Amino acid sequence: MTQMVIIGGGQAAGQTVASLRQEGFEGKIILIGDEPTLPYQRPPLSKAYLSGAVPAEKLLVRPEKFYQDRDIEVHLGETVTAIDPAQKTVTTAEGAFAYDKLLIATGSTPRRLSIPGSDLGGIHYLRTMADVDAIRDQMAQATRLCIVGGGYIGLEVASVAVSQGLSVDVLEMEERILQRVTTPFMSAFYQQLHESRGVTIHTQTGCSGFRGKDNAVTHVRCGETEIEADLVIVGIGIIPNIQLAHDAGLDCVQWHYR
Ligand SMILES: Cc1cc2nc3c(=O)[nH]c(=O)nc-3n(C[C@H](O)[C@H](O)[C@H](O)COP(=O)(O)OP(=O)(O)OC[C@H]3O[C@@H](n4cnc5c(N)ncnc54)[C@H](O)[C@@H]3O)c2cc1C
């Protein structure tokens, strides 16, 4: 019997196992994901899940029963640390899993800031359900949110936060928000829309560091000026998780936008 192993528990992994069974694959399927949750959709995280309009169960690609009924072996909270293409095995802390076919669906990780103060409390990245749970807890008490990065995630969070009564500043180092993904006309449209709802957008403004008190962020530095903030969300892009494939000797191309 063919044994298929899927590394990663994101949307690609979740949809692949569903499609395999739907298309008649009868072999054994093993899904290994390092998050504690079954595969879920990330797009609502910065929108309806952050606002509390949609519960966690609604985000699942398939409910738990789907995996049980279709005999899909799921290992959650488990990280694949190595692939051995010669032996056709993958390694986790649980041991080795043999495969006939392997899918690497390890996705990506938020790009992190490494500047003065970037390890202060109250500075968040938004990629997982757990990230949003932590942000929501803090958002309930925060009054001043500063978002680093005027891309989709930053602006979606700005929209939710301003409607929950927070004061919101968005820092964008480029000349306009959404510069990488849309036209000047659309950037201007979205800037005006957010500003009309009370968001303050600072273009051509980079974040140079953070200041805090008692290990909690209080100010975001932008060169010579500072913006008050008791909550910071950084949305400055992602880095593909290719290390595992690279270490296994696969050809990987790391694409840099700039
Ligand atoms: C907040 C947010 C909003 C978004 N909104 C939109 C949108 O509106 N429209 C849109 O098209 N896209 C959106 N996206 C992007 C979209 O969610 C991604 O393109 C999609 O999640 C990619 O799915 P994936 O399964 O390839 O990777 P990922 O979702 O990154 O999943 C990969 C999984 O593999 C796990 N993993 C990594 N390495 C290992 C390992 N060694 N062992 C085990 N597990 C491992 C990771 O922890 C992760 O759980 C959004 C993303 C975010 C974060």
The ligand as a MOL file (V3000), in Angstrom:
LIG
                    3D

  0  0  0     0  0            999 V3000
M  V30 BEGIN CTAB
M  V30 COUNTS 53 58 0 0 0
M  V30 BEGIN ATOM
M  V30 1 C -3.7070 36.8940 8.6500 0
M  V30 2 C -3.6370 36.3630 7.2530 0
M  V30 3 C -4.5800 36.7700 6.3270 0
M  V30 4 C -4.5200 36.2800 5.0340 0
M  V30 5 N -5.4640 36.6820 4.1580 0
M  V30 6 C -5.4550 36.1980 2.9040 0
M  V30 7 C -6.4510 36.5720 1.9680 0
M  V30 8 O -7.3510 37.3650 2.2830 0
M  V30 9 N -6.3720 36.0350 0.7200 0
M  V30 10 C -5.3890 35.1470 0.3710 0
M  V30 11 O -5.3820 34.6670 -0.7750 0
M  V30 12 N -4.4280 34.7730 1.2390 0
M  V30 13 C -4.4330 35.2720 2.4880 0
M  V30 14 N -3.4650 34.8950 3.3690 0
M  V30 15 C -2.4110 33.9760 2.9220 0
M  V30 16 C -2.8450 32.5080 3.0370 0
M  V30 17 O -3.3820 32.2710 4.3120 0
M  V30 18 C -1.6440 31.6180 2.7640 0
M  V30 19 O -1.3050 31.7620 1.4120 0
M  V30 20 C -1.9380 30.1720 3.1050 0
M  V30 21 O -2.1250 30.0420 4.4930 0
M  V30 22 C -0.7890 29.2820 2.6720 0
M  V30 23 O -1.1180 27.9620 3.0760 0
M  V30 24 P -0.0020 26.8580 3.2250 0
M  V30 25 O -0.7010 25.6230 3.7190 0
M  V30 26 O 0.7780 26.7620 1.9680 0
M  V30 27 O 1.0080 27.4120 4.3200 0
M  V30 28 P 0.8070 27.8280 5.8350 0
M  V30 29 O -0.5610 28.3560 6.0320 0
M  V30 30 O 1.9700 28.6570 6.2010 0
M  V30 31 O 0.8710 26.4450 6.6100 0
M  V30 32 C 2.0650 25.7160 6.7680 0
M  V30 33 C 1.9680 24.9310 8.0530 0
M  V30 34 O 3.0760 24.0490 8.1480 0
M  V30 35 C 3.6270 24.1200 9.4420 0
M  V30 36 N 5.0260 23.6940 9.4000 0
M  V30 37 C 6.0920 24.3910 8.9290 0
M  V30 38 N 7.2220 23.6790 9.0560 0
M  V30 39 C 6.8710 22.5060 9.6250 0
M  V30 40 C 7.6000 21.3400 10.0100 0
M  V30 41 N 8.9280 21.2560 9.8280 0
M  V30 42 N 6.9320 20.3090 10.5820 0
M  V30 43 C 5.5830 20.3820 10.7600 0
M  V30 44 N 4.8400 21.4450 10.4020 0
M  V30 45 C 5.4760 22.4920 9.8410 0
M  V30 46 C 3.4360 25.5910 9.8030 0
M  V30 47 O 3.5330 25.8200 11.1890 0
M  V30 48 C 2.0210 25.8070 9.2990 0
M  V30 49 O 1.0790 25.3590 10.2320 0
M  V30 50 C -3.4880 35.3690 4.6720 0
M  V30 51 C -2.5330 34.9760 5.6180 0
M  V30 52 C -2.6030 35.4540 6.8940 0
M  V30 53 C -1.5790 35.0260 7.9230 0
M  V30 END ATOM
M  V30 BEGIN BOND
M  V30 1 1 1 2
M  V30 2 1 2 3
M  V30 3 2 2 52
M  V30 4 2 3 4
M  V30 5 1 4 5
M  V30 6 1 4 50
M  V30 7 2 5 6
M  V30 8 1 6 7
M  V30 9 1 6 13
M  V30 10 2 7 8
M  V30 11 1 7 9
M  V30 12 1 9 10
M  V30 13 2 10 11
M  V30 14 1 10 12
M  V30 15 2 12 13
M  V30 16 1 13 14
M  V30 17 1 14 15
M  V30 18 1 14 50
M  V30 19 1 15 16
M  V30 20 1 16 17
M  V30 21 1 16 18
M  V30 22 1 18 19
M  V30 23 1 18 20
M  V30 24 1 20 21
M  V30 25 1 20 22
M  V30 26 1 22 23
M  V30 27 1 23 24
M  V30 28 2 24 25
M  V30 29 1 24 26
M  V30 30 1 24 27
M  V30 31 1 27 28
M  V30 32 2 28 29
M  V30 33 1 28 30
M  V30 34 1 28 31
M  V30 35 1 31 32
M  V30 36 1 32 33
M  V30 37 1 33 34
M  V30 38 1 33 48
M  V30 39 1 34 35
M  V30 40 1 35 36
M  V30 41 1 35 46
M  V30 42 1 36 37
M  V30 43 1 36 45
M  V30 44 2 37 38
M  V30 45 1 38 39
M  V30 46 1 39 40
M  V30 47 2 39 45
M  V30 48 1 40 41
M  V30 49 2 40 42
M  V30 50 1 42 43
M  V30 51 2 43 44
M  V30 52 1 44 45
M  V30 53 1 46 47
M  V30 54 1 46 48
M  V30 55 1 48 49
M  V30 56 2 50 51
M  V30 57 1 51 52
M  V30 58 1 52 53
M  V30 END BOND
M  V30 END CTAB
M  END
